[in-house]
Amino acid sequence: MNLQNQYRQVICDIMDNIIKEKDAIGRAAQAVADAIMAGEIINVIGTGGHSNIPVEEVTWRAGELAPINGMLDAGINLMLGGKRSNCIERATGYATAVFNAYQLGKKPGEVIIICNAYGINSYTIDCALEGKKRNMTVIGITSDSYCRTVPPGHPARHPGGQSLCDIVDIYVNCHMPYGDAVIELEGLPQKMGPTSTFCNIFAIHCITMQAAQVMLDCGFAPPVWTSANLPDGDKLNHEYEQQYKGMIRHLW
């Protein structure tokens, strides 16, 4: 089997495993649907450099729920430096300032989805703890096959040693393999073919699509973006742009 087929097979196997998490996906979808039907938005945060990618994937995205408040904090964005991002995601206390900036937790039960396949760094854990402190409904997308393998005291870990999957109200296993990269090349000590972004994105789309189905089953029309590149895209999106422009930080 060539490298491309090996990589494809691993990704397909991971997605098959995520699909099996239907109970957790269902509970997460119900929480998302209930919030949207009550007129609320869904906060989504990625707590590491590449963990921003699934947040961007569901923010103002064709085929995605409109009331997604993607929290795209510049502090961990790779455009300001990869090593800088790594340092900040390991800094304790940063999450409180970010939550304050986005004015989260004003209403009990406000939903936040935390995306981090590793699930151990300080920013990740502090976001989960801060969400719980503010009486939010905290959904975590992460992989216990990774976080339960990293030893206590590892510099990537939060000082408290917790794992995201053990803190959140609803845990959706994205089944990222240990080490993230999965393909071995002869003569190269490092593996290639990272998987974490595929894991996070597939899992969060599974949640939001299921949430839309829950809304439909309740007779509620799910607010979903249309591609702005389609002939009527701008017209179809205008209503949602006006409805959510004061609620979604990065919409305008």
C-alpha positions as CSV (number, residue, x, y, z in Angstrom):
1,M,0.0,0.0,0.0
2,N,1.4,3.4,-0.9
3,L,1.8,6.2,1.5
4,Q,-1.3,8.1,0.4
5,N,-3.5,5.0,0.7
6,Q,-2.0,4.3,4.1
7,Y,-2.9,7.8,5.3
8,R,-6.4,7.6,3.8
9,Q,-7.0,4.3,5.6
10,V,-6.0,5.7,9.0
11,I,-8.1,8.8,8.6
12,C,-11.1,6.6,7.5
13,D,-10.6,4.3,10.5
14,I,-10.5,7.3,12.8
15,M,-13.8,8.7,11.3
16,D,-15.4,5.3,11.7
17,N,-14.5,5.4,15.4
18,I,-15.9,8.9,15.9
19,I,-19.2,7.8,14.3
20,K,-19.4,5.2,17.0
21,E,-19.5,7.9,19.7
22,K,-23.2,8.5,18.8
23,D,-24.3,8.8,22.4
24,A,-21.9,11.6,23.2
25,I,-22.5,13.2,19.9
26,G,-26.2,13.0,20.5
27,R,-25.9,14.7,24.0
28,A,-23.6,17.4,22.6
29,A,-26.0,18.0,19.7
30,Q,-29.0,18.2,22.0
31,A,-27.2,20.9,24.1
32,V,-26.3,22.9,21.0
33,A,-29.9,22.6,19.6
34,D,-31.5,23.6,22.8
35,A,-29.3,26.7,23.1
36,I,-30.0,27.8,19.5
37,M,-33.7,27.2,19.8
38,A,-33.6,29.4,22.9
39,G,-32.0,32.2,20.9
40,E,-28.5,31.7,22.2
41,I,-25.2,31.3,20.4
42,I,-22.7,28.5,20.6
43,N,-19.1,29.4,21.6
44,V,-16.3,27.4,20.1
45,I,-12.7,27.7,21.1
46,G,-9.5,26.0,20.0
47,T,-6.9,25.9,22.7
48,G,-3.7,25.5,20.7
49,G,-2.1,26.7,17.5
50,H,-3.7,24.2,15.1
51,S,-6.7,23.8,17.3
52,N,-7.9,27.1,15.8
53,I,-8.5,25.3,12.5
54,P,-11.8,23.6,13.6
55,V,-13.0,26.9,15.1
56,E,-12.4,28.6,11.7
57,E,-14.1,25.7,10.0
58,V,-17.4,26.4,11.8
59,T,-17.3,30.2,11.9
60,W,-19.2,31.9,9.0
61,R,-18.9,28.6,7.1
62,A,-21.1,27.4,4.2
63,G,-23.2,24.5,5.5
64,E,-22.6,25.3,9.1
65,L,-24.8,26.6,11.9
66,A,-25.0,30.4,11.8
67,P,-25.0,31.2,15.5
68,I,-21.4,29.9,16.1
69,N,-19.3,32.4,18.0
70,G,-15.8,31.3,17.0
71,M,-13.3,32.5,19.6
72,L,-10.2,33.3,17.5
73,D,-7.9,34.7,20.0
74,A,-4.7,36.2,18.5
75,G,-2.5,35.0,21.4
76,I,-2.3,31.4,20.2
77,N,-2.6,32.1,16.4
78,L,0.3,30.7,14.5
79,M,0.5,33.9,12.4
80,L,2.3,35.5,15.3
81,G,4.8,32.7,15.7
82,G,4.6,28.9,16.2
83,K,6.8,28.8,19.3
84,R,5.1,31.8,20.8
85,S,1.7,30.0,20.4
86,N,3.2,26.9,22.1
87,C,4.4,29.0,25.0
88,I,1.1,30.8,25.5
89,E,-1.0,27.6,25.4
90,R,1.2,26.3,28.3
91,A,0.7,29.5,30.4
92,T,-1.7,29.3,33.3
93,G,-4.4,31.9,33.8
94,Y,-4.7,33.0,30.2
95,A,-8.1,31.6,29.7
96,T,-9.7,33.9,32.3
97,A,-8.7,37.0,30.3
98,V,-10.0,35.5,27.0
99,F,-13.4,34.5,28.6
100,N,-13.7,38.1,30.0
101,A,-12.9,39.6,26.6
102,Y,-15.6,37.5,24.9
103,Q,-18.0,38.2,27.8
104,L,-18.8,34.5,28.4
105,G,-21.0,33.0,31.0
106,K,-23.6,35.7,31.4
107,K,-26.4,33.2,31.4
108,P,-26.3,29.8,33.2
109,G,-26.0,26.9,30.7
110,E,-24.3,29.0,28.0
111,V,-22.7,26.4,25.7
112,I,-19.0,26.3,24.9
113,I,-17.2,23.7,22.8
114,I,-13.5,23.2,23.5
115,C,-11.5,21.7,20.6
116,N,-8.1,20.2,21.5
117,A,-7.2,16.7,20.5
118,Y,-4.4,16.5,23.0
119,G,-6.5,17.8,25.9
120,I,-3.7,18.5,28.4
121,N,-2.2,21.9,28.1
122,S,-2.8,24.7,30.5
123,Y,-5.0,26.8,28.2
124,T,-7.2,23.8,27.5
125,I,-7.7,22.9,31.1
126,D,-8.1,26.4,32.3
127,C,-10.8,27.0,29.6
128,A,-12.7,23.9,30.9
129,L,-12.4,25.0,34.5
130,E,-13.3,28.6,33.7
131,G,-16.4,27.4,31.8
132,K,-17.5,25.2,34.8
133,K,-16.9,28.1,37.1
134,R,-19.2,30.3,35.1
135,N,-21.9,27.6,35.0
136,M,-21.6,27.1,31.3
137,T,-22.3,23.8,29.6
138,V,-18.9,22.6,28.6
139,I,-18.4,20.2,25.6
140,G,-14.9,18.9,25.0
141,I,-13.6,17.4,21.7
142,T,-10.4,15.5,22.6
143,S,-8.8,12.1,22.6
144,D,-8.3,10.1,25.8
145,S,-6.0,7.7,24.0
146,Y,-3.5,10.5,24.0
147,C,-4.1,12.4,27.2
148,R,-4.1,9.3,29.4
149,T,-0.8,8.3,28.0
150,V,1.2,11.5,28.7
151,P,2.9,11.1,32.1
152,P,2.3,13.5,35.0
153,G,4.7,16.4,35.1
154,H,5.2,16.6,31.4
155,P,5.9,20.2,30.4
156,A,2.9,20.2,28.1
157,R,0.5,19.3,31.0
158,H,-1.4,21.8,33.1
159,P,0.2,22.0,36.6
160,G,-2.9,20.3,38.0
161,G,-2.4,17.3,35.8
162,Q,-6.0,17.1,34.6
163,S,-7.2,16.0,31.2
164,L,-10.0,17.7,29.3
165,C,-12.1,14.6,29.0
166,D,-12.4,14.3,32.8
167,I,-13.6,17.9,33.3
168,V,-16.2,18.6,30.7
169,D,-19.9,18.0,31.0
170,I,-20.0,16.2,27.6
171,Y,-16.9,14.5,26.2
172,V,-16.8,13.6,22.5
173,N,-13.8,11.3,21.7
174,C,-12.1,12.4,18.5
175,H,-9.9,9.3,18.6
176,M,-6.6,11.0,17.7
177,P,-3.8,8.4,17.9
178,Y,-1.0,8.8,20.3
179,G,1.6,11.1,18.8
180,D,-0.8,12.6,16.2
181,A,1.3,11.7,13.1
182,V,0.7,8.1,11.9
183,I,2.8,7.3,8.7
184,E,6.3,5.8,8.9
185,L,8.8,6.5,6.1
186,E,11.8,4.2,5.8
187,G,14.9,6.0,7.0
188,L,13.0,8.8,8.8
189,P,12.8,8.6,12.6
190,Q,9.7,11.0,12.8
191,K,6.3,9.9,11.6
192,M,4.4,12.0,9.1
193,G,0.7,12.3,8.3
194,P,-0.8,14.3,11.2
195,T,-4.4,13.5,12.1
196,S,-5.6,15.9,14.8
197,T,-7.2,18.4,12.5
198,F,-9.2,15.7,10.7
199,C,-10.3,14.4,14.1
200,N,-11.4,17.7,15.4
201,I,-13.2,18.9,12.3
202,F,-15.0,15.7,11.6
203,A,-16.2,15.4,15.2
204,I,-17.5,19.0,15.4
205,H,-19.3,18.7,12.1
206,C,-21.0,15.5,13.4
207,I,-22.2,17.4,16.4
208,T,-23.6,20.4,14.5
209,M,-25.3,18.3,11.8
210,Q,-26.9,16.2,14.5
211,A,-28.0,19.4,16.3
212,A,-29.6,20.6,13.0
213,Q,-31.5,17.3,12.9
214,V,-32.7,17.8,16.5
215,M,-34.0,21.2,15.6
216,L,-35.8,19.9,12.5
217,D,-37.4,17.1,14.6
218,C,-38.7,19.9,16.9
219,G,-40.2,21.8,14.0
220,F,-37.5,24.5,14.2
221,A,-35.7,25.7,11.1
222,P,-31.9,25.4,11.8
223,P,-30.1,28.6,10.9
224,V,-27.4,27.5,8.4
225,W,-25.1,29.6,6.2
226,T,-25.2,29.3,2.5
227,S,-22.0,29.7,0.4
228,A,-21.6,33.4,-0.3
229,N,-20.2,32.3,-3.7
230,L,-23.5,30.9,-4.9
231,P,-25.8,33.3,-6.9
232,D,-28.2,33.9,-4.0
233,G,-25.7,33.4,-1.2
234,D,-25.5,36.9,0.0
235,K,-29.2,37.4,-0.1
236,L,-29.9,34.1,1.8
237,N,-27.3,35.0,4.5
238,H,-28.4,38.6,5.1
239,E,-31.0,37.7,7.6
240,Y,-28.6,35.8,9.8
241,E,-25.9,38.5,9.4
242,Q,-28.3,41.0,10.8
243,Q,-29.7,38.7,13.5
244,Y,-26.3,37.7,14.9
245,K,-24.0,40.6,14.1
246,G,-24.2,41.9,17.7
247,M,-23.6,38.4,19.2
248,I,-20.8,36.9,17.1
249,R,-17.5,38.6,17.7
250,H,-15.8,37.8,14.4
251,L,-18.8,38.0,12.1
252,W,-18.2,41.5,10.8
